Structures are given as structure tokens and as C-alpha cells.
Amino acid sequence: MPQEMLLARADDSGQVTTASYGLARQRLLSAARDPHDIATLAFCGVLARFPIPRLEARDFIRLLGRYFQDASPEVADSLALSARGAVCTAIAPAEFDDLLALLREHRRDDSEETEWLAHAVVSACAGGDHLWEDMGMPNRDALSQLIKRHFPTLYFKNTGNLRWKKFFYKLLCDRARVPLCKAPSCGVCCDYLQCFGPE
């Protein structure tokens, strides 16, 4: 199966169309070992829409073999080659590195799966929607469960249930001592609903 039959394609504006993404995601899910596994759903949603930078080609081959065992070798090779050296254009390389370092600091273990998930989450941060949507997760709770399972200390730090992408950037801004918020407390901020409102 050629790569263009599997992956979502961008339109003339550079945006991945909903129909194209849905088809790419469905084709990856049909090759999945366990299409209901939360990590599989995350990888499927991200791979259908974004390159996952900074992973070696052999890591892609192992990732695809573990989660999408029915994907053809040609597709696996083309995915690995397309991602080699890729950088999400919506995220500066230094920003990508900072987000990846944040997730690595809070990972449950040093397994390949957790490392791959850290890369996938950061890659999806390039999207313009809620992180759970850009990762192709069924809802925010599914993303929260993924983070709780693989990045538990990060999950428990989010005591206010801040939206995940905002939470990641808030931690980075706090670390750099850069003020992110417009008000001294969230309860009196004019952007409260954008950060904590229903998704």
C-alpha cells in the first residue's frame, strides 16, 4: 500500500482535511494489533496527521511493528523516511526539545513505548485544536488516562485540571520565570474559561 493511500494529505493551504485525516486514521487502525488500546489510539491519531521528529528510522519500524503489525513494510519504511529529521513547523526546534524534556522528566519508566509516546504528544502540540483532538483520542479523559499511565507525576501536578497543552506550556513558563497568566490568580482572570472551560 503506497504511503499516500495511508497517510492524511494536506490540501493546497497546507492543512490536513478532516476527510483525509479520518481515512488515514481508519487505515492505520485497521492495521492495529489492538485498536482499543489507549497508546495505539494515540499513535494512530498522531501518525495520521503529524511527523514524529527526532526518532530514528529503526524506532519507527519497531513502533509500527508493535502497534500496527499489519502495516506493510513499504509503508513502515516510507513513514520512517518521511519522519527522519522532520520538525513540526508549528513548533520551533528548541520548543520541541523543551516539551520533550518536560515529558521525559515525568515518565513512568525508560521503556521505548514511553519514549515514543513522549515524542508523539509533543508532535501533536503543533496542532491547533485541543491536544486530545489533535492526537485523535476519543475525548479528553482518554488523554488524561494516557498521561496518568505513562507520565504519572505530570498528571498529578495538574491539580486544577488545566487543559493539557496549556498546562505543559505553563510549566515551561514557570520554569523560565516568564509570566503566562494575565492575572494574579486564575479565578479572577478574563481568560479563565479558555483555560478551564468545557472542551
C-alpha positions as CSV (number, residue, x, y, z in Angstrom):
1,M,0.0,0.0,0.0
2,P,1.6,3.3,-1.0
3,Q,2.1,5.9,1.7
4,E,-0.2,8.4,0.1
5,M,-3.0,5.8,0.5
6,L,-2.4,5.5,4.2
7,L,-1.4,9.0,5.4
8,A,-3.5,12.1,5.6
9,R,-2.7,14.6,2.9
10,A,-2.6,18.3,3.2
11,D,-4.7,20.5,0.9
12,D,-3.3,23.5,-1.1
13,S,-3.3,25.6,2.1
14,G,-1.1,23.0,3.9
15,Q,-4.0,21.9,6.2
16,V,-4.9,18.3,6.6
17,T,-8.5,17.9,5.6
18,T,-10.9,16.2,8.0
19,A,-11.8,13.5,5.4
20,S,-8.2,12.8,4.6
21,Y,-7.3,12.5,8.3
22,G,-10.2,10.3,9.0
23,L,-9.3,7.9,6.2
24,A,-5.7,7.8,7.2
25,R,-6.6,7.1,10.8
26,Q,-9.0,4.4,9.8
27,R,-6.4,2.7,7.7
28,L,-3.9,2.7,10.5
29,L,-6.5,1.4,12.9
30,S,-7.3,-1.4,10.6
31,A,-3.6,-2.5,10.8
32,A,-3.5,-2.2,14.6
33,R,-2.8,-5.2,16.8
34,D,-5.2,-3.8,19.5
35,P,-7.3,-0.9,18.1
36,H,-8.8,-0.2,21.6
37,D,-5.5,0.2,23.4
38,I,-5.1,3.8,24.5
39,A,-1.4,4.0,23.3
40,T,-2.4,2.6,19.9
41,L,-5.1,5.3,19.6
42,A,-2.6,8.0,20.4
43,F,0.0,6.7,18.0
44,C,-2.7,6.2,15.3
45,G,-4.0,9.8,15.6
46,V,-0.6,11.4,15.6
47,L,0.9,9.3,12.8
48,A,-2.1,10.0,10.6
49,R,-1.6,13.8,11.0
50,F,1.9,14.7,12.1
51,P,5.5,13.7,11.5
52,I,7.1,12.5,14.8
53,P,10.5,14.2,14.7
54,R,13.8,13.0,16.3
55,L,13.0,9.3,16.3
56,E,15.4,7.0,14.4
57,A,14.1,5.1,11.5
58,R,14.6,1.8,13.4
59,D,12.4,3.2,16.2
60,F,9.6,3.8,13.7
61,I,9.9,0.3,12.4
62,R,9.7,-1.1,15.9
63,L,6.8,1.2,16.8
64,L,4.8,0.2,13.7
65,G,5.7,-3.4,14.2
66,R,4.5,-3.4,17.8
67,Y,1.2,-1.4,17.3
68,F,0.4,-1.7,13.6
69,Q,1.6,-5.2,12.8
70,D,-0.4,-5.4,9.6
71,A,1.1,-2.3,8.0
72,S,3.1,-3.2,5.0
73,P,7.0,-3.0,5.1
74,E,6.8,-0.4,2.4
75,V,4.5,1.9,4.5
76,A,6.7,1.4,7.5
77,D,9.8,2.4,5.5
78,S,8.2,5.4,4.0
79,L,6.9,6.6,7.4
80,A,10.3,6.3,8.9
81,L,12.0,8.1,6.0
82,S,9.4,10.9,6.0
83,A,9.9,11.5,9.7
84,R,13.7,11.3,9.7
85,G,14.9,14.8,10.6
86,A,11.5,16.2,10.4
87,V,10.5,19.1,12.7
88,C,6.9,20.2,13.3
89,T,6.8,23.5,11.6
90,A,4.4,25.0,14.2
91,I,6.9,24.3,16.9
92,A,10.4,25.7,17.0
93,P,13.2,23.1,17.5
94,A,14.1,24.5,20.9
95,E,10.5,24.5,22.0
96,F,10.1,20.9,20.8
97,D,13.2,19.9,22.9
98,D,11.8,21.7,26.0
99,L,8.5,20.0,25.7
100,L,10.1,16.6,25.2
101,A,12.4,17.2,28.1
102,L,9.4,18.0,30.3
103,L,7.6,14.8,29.4
104,R,10.8,12.7,29.8
105,E,11.2,14.1,33.4
106,H,7.8,12.8,34.3
107,R,7.8,9.5,32.5
108,R,6.9,6.3,34.4
109,D,9.8,4.4,33.0
110,D,12.5,4.3,30.4
111,S,10.7,2.0,28.1
112,E,10.6,2.5,24.3
113,E,6.8,2.9,24.4
114,T,7.0,5.8,26.9
115,E,9.7,7.5,24.9
116,W,7.7,7.1,21.7
117,L,4.6,8.5,23.4
118,A,6.6,11.5,24.6
119,H,7.6,12.2,21.0
120,A,4.0,11.7,19.8
121,V,2.5,14.0,22.5
122,V,5.0,16.8,21.7
123,S,4.4,16.4,17.9
124,A,0.7,16.8,18.4
125,C,1.3,20.0,20.3
126,A,1.8,21.5,16.8
127,G,-1.9,21.2,16.1
128,G,-4.4,24.0,16.5
129,D,-7.1,22.1,18.4
130,H,-7.3,20.6,21.9
131,L,-4.4,18.2,22.4
132,W,-6.8,15.2,22.7
133,E,-8.4,16.1,19.4
134,D,-5.0,16.5,17.6
135,M,-4.0,13.2,19.0
136,G,-7.1,11.5,17.7
137,M,-8.2,10.5,21.1
138,P,-11.9,9.9,21.7
139,N,-12.1,12.5,24.5
140,R,-10.0,14.5,27.0
141,D,-10.4,11.8,29.6
142,A,-8.7,9.3,27.3
143,L,-5.7,11.6,27.0
144,S,-5.7,12.2,30.8
145,Q,-5.6,8.4,31.3
146,L,-2.7,8.1,28.9
147,I,-0.8,10.8,30.7
148,K,-1.7,9.3,34.1
149,R,-0.4,5.9,33.0
150,H,2.8,6.9,31.3
151,F,3.7,10.3,32.9
152,P,2.1,10.0,36.3
153,T,3.9,12.8,38.2
154,L,2.9,15.2,35.4
155,Y,-0.7,14.0,35.7
156,F,-0.8,14.6,39.5
157,K,0.8,18.1,39.1
158,N,-2.3,19.3,37.1
159,T,-4.3,19.7,40.3
160,G,-6.6,22.4,38.7
161,N,-7.4,20.2,35.7
162,L,-5.9,22.8,33.3
163,R,-6.1,21.8,29.6
164,W,-3.1,19.7,28.9
165,K,-1.4,21.8,26.2
166,K,-1.8,24.9,28.3
167,F,-0.5,23.0,31.3
168,F,2.6,21.9,29.6
169,Y,3.4,25.5,28.5
170,K,2.6,26.8,31.9
171,L,5.1,24.5,33.5
172,L,7.7,25.6,30.9
173,C,6.9,29.3,31.5
174,D,7.1,28.8,35.3
175,R,10.5,27.1,34.9
176,A,11.7,30.0,32.8
177,R,10.1,32.5,35.2
178,V,8.1,34.0,32.3
179,P,4.6,35.2,33.3
180,L,2.0,33.3,31.3
181,C,-1.1,34.5,33.1
182,K,-2.8,37.9,32.8
183,A,-4.0,37.9,36.5
184,P,-2.5,37.0,39.8
185,S,-5.0,34.1,40.2
186,C,-6.9,32.0,37.7
187,G,-10.3,32.8,39.4
188,V,-10.1,36.5,38.5
189,C,-8.6,36.1,35.0
190,C,-10.6,37.1,32.0
191,D,-9.3,34.0,30.2
192,Y,-10.5,31.6,32.8
193,L,-13.0,29.8,30.5
194,Q,-10.4,29.4,27.8
195,C,-8.1,27.5,30.2
196,F,-10.6,25.6,32.3
197,G,-13.9,25.6,30.4
198,P,-15.5,22.5,28.9
199,E,-13.8,21.0,25.9
